[in-house]
Amino acid sequence: MKEKNQDVQLINSQRVELEVLRTLNSRLEKNASVLLDVISPEDSTRTIAERLNDCLPAVEKFFKSAVKDAIMDAGAVIKSHFSNVDLRVASGGHMPSTSAQQWKEYLDEAQPLGDYAADQFDFVPEN
């Protein structure tokens, strides 16, 4: 009798867990669907899994384009202040002789420029 009660308790516990998982899945699907409708509205009849899988290249392309635009804008800002700087030199990355400490200091100094570049993107217009 004790084993039967444990089995019933286990089954009831699993039912509760299953219901929680269904609720979470439903919420995730709803939120993902809203996002996907923005990214690829023409695909709104396909399953969420299909749409997520197929939209990854578009999302990657979008983010690469956004990063490229931000870096180009920041480079142009620098060039507007220092017209003799050859920005092409930086396209190879940082100098190998740059120490970790120097790199951290450069990043700290460049943070306001990063903030400026990030502020150029306005995904949610203010009303």
C-alpha positions as CSV (number, residue, x, y, z in Angstrom):
1,M,0.0,0.0,0.0
2,K,2.9,2.4,0.8
3,E,4.5,1.8,-2.6
4,K,1.2,2.5,-4.3
5,N,0.8,5.8,-2.5
6,Q,4.4,6.7,-3.5
7,D,3.6,5.9,-7.1
8,V,0.4,8.0,-7.0
9,Q,2.4,10.9,-5.4
10,L,5.1,10.5,-8.1
11,I,2.5,10.5,-10.9
12,N,0.8,13.6,-9.4
13,S,4.1,15.4,-9.1
14,Q,5.0,14.6,-12.7
15,R,1.6,15.9,-13.8
16,V,2.3,19.2,-12.0
17,E,5.8,19.4,-13.5
18,L,4.4,18.7,-17.0
19,E,1.7,21.4,-16.6
20,V,4.4,23.9,-15.5
21,L,6.5,22.9,-18.5
22,R,3.5,23.4,-20.8
23,T,2.8,26.8,-19.4
24,L,6.5,27.9,-19.8
25,N,6.5,26.5,-23.3
26,S,3.4,28.4,-24.2
27,R,4.8,31.6,-22.9
28,L,8.1,31.0,-24.7
29,E,6.2,30.3,-28.0
30,K,4.1,33.5,-27.6
31,N,7.1,35.7,-26.9
32,A,9.2,34.1,-29.6
33,S,6.3,34.5,-32.1
34,V,6.0,38.2,-31.3
35,L,9.7,38.7,-31.9
36,L,9.7,36.6,-35.1
37,D,6.7,38.5,-36.5
38,V,9.0,41.6,-36.3
39,I,12.0,39.9,-37.8
40,S,10.2,37.9,-40.5
41,P,6.5,38.7,-40.7
42,E,6.1,36.9,-44.0
43,D,6.8,33.6,-42.2
44,S,4.1,33.8,-39.6
45,T,2.4,30.6,-40.8
46,R,5.4,28.4,-40.1
47,T,6.3,26.7,-36.8
48,I,8.4,28.7,-34.4
49,A,11.2,26.2,-34.6
50,E,11.3,26.5,-38.4
51,R,11.2,30.3,-38.2
52,L,13.9,30.5,-35.5
53,N,16.2,28.1,-37.5
54,D,15.6,30.0,-40.8
55,C,15.9,33.5,-39.4
56,L,19.4,33.0,-37.8
57,P,21.2,34.1,-41.0
58,A,19.1,37.2,-41.2
59,V,19.7,38.0,-37.6
60,E,23.5,37.5,-38.0
61,K,23.4,39.7,-41.1
62,F,21.5,42.4,-39.2
63,F,23.9,42.4,-36.3
64,K,27.0,42.4,-38.5
65,S,25.6,45.3,-40.5
66,A,24.8,47.2,-37.3
67,V,28.3,46.7,-35.9
68,K,29.9,47.7,-39.2
69,D,27.8,50.9,-39.3
70,A,28.7,51.7,-35.7
71,I,32.4,51.2,-36.2
72,M,32.4,53.1,-39.5
73,D,30.6,56.0,-37.8
74,A,33.0,56.0,-34.8
75,G,36.0,55.9,-37.2
76,A,34.5,58.9,-39.1
77,V,34.1,60.8,-35.9
78,I,37.8,60.1,-35.0
79,K,38.8,61.1,-38.5
80,S,36.8,64.4,-38.2
81,H,39.0,65.3,-35.2
82,F,42.3,63.9,-36.4
83,S,42.3,64.2,-40.2
84,N,45.9,62.8,-40.5
85,V,45.0,59.5,-38.9
86,D,45.1,56.5,-41.3
87,L,42.2,54.4,-40.1
88,R,43.1,51.5,-42.4
89,V,46.0,50.7,-40.0
90,A,43.5,49.7,-37.4
91,S,41.7,47.2,-39.7
92,G,44.4,44.7,-38.8
93,G,43.5,44.7,-35.1
94,H,45.5,46.1,-32.3
95,M,49.3,46.1,-32.2
96,P,50.8,42.8,-31.0
97,S,53.1,44.7,-28.6
98,T,50.1,46.1,-26.7
99,S,50.0,44.8,-23.2
100,A,46.9,43.6,-21.5
101,Q,47.1,46.6,-19.1
102,Q,47.4,49.0,-22.0
103,W,44.5,47.3,-23.8
104,K,42.3,47.7,-20.7
105,E,43.2,51.4,-20.5
106,Y,42.4,51.9,-24.2
107,L,39.1,50.2,-23.7
108,D,38.3,52.3,-20.7
109,E,39.2,55.4,-22.6
110,A,37.2,54.3,-25.6
111,Q,34.0,53.6,-23.6
112,P,32.4,57.0,-24.3
113,L,33.0,56.4,-28.0
114,G,31.3,53.1,-27.7
115,D,28.4,54.7,-25.9
116,Y,28.2,57.3,-28.7
117,A,28.2,54.5,-31.4
118,A,25.5,52.5,-29.5
119,D,23.4,55.6,-29.2
120,Q,23.3,55.9,-33.0
121,F,20.9,52.9,-33.0
122,D,17.3,53.7,-32.2
123,F,15.3,50.5,-32.4
124,V,12.4,51.7,-30.3
125,P,11.4,55.3,-31.3
126,E,10.4,57.5,-28.4
127,N,6.8,58.6,-28.4
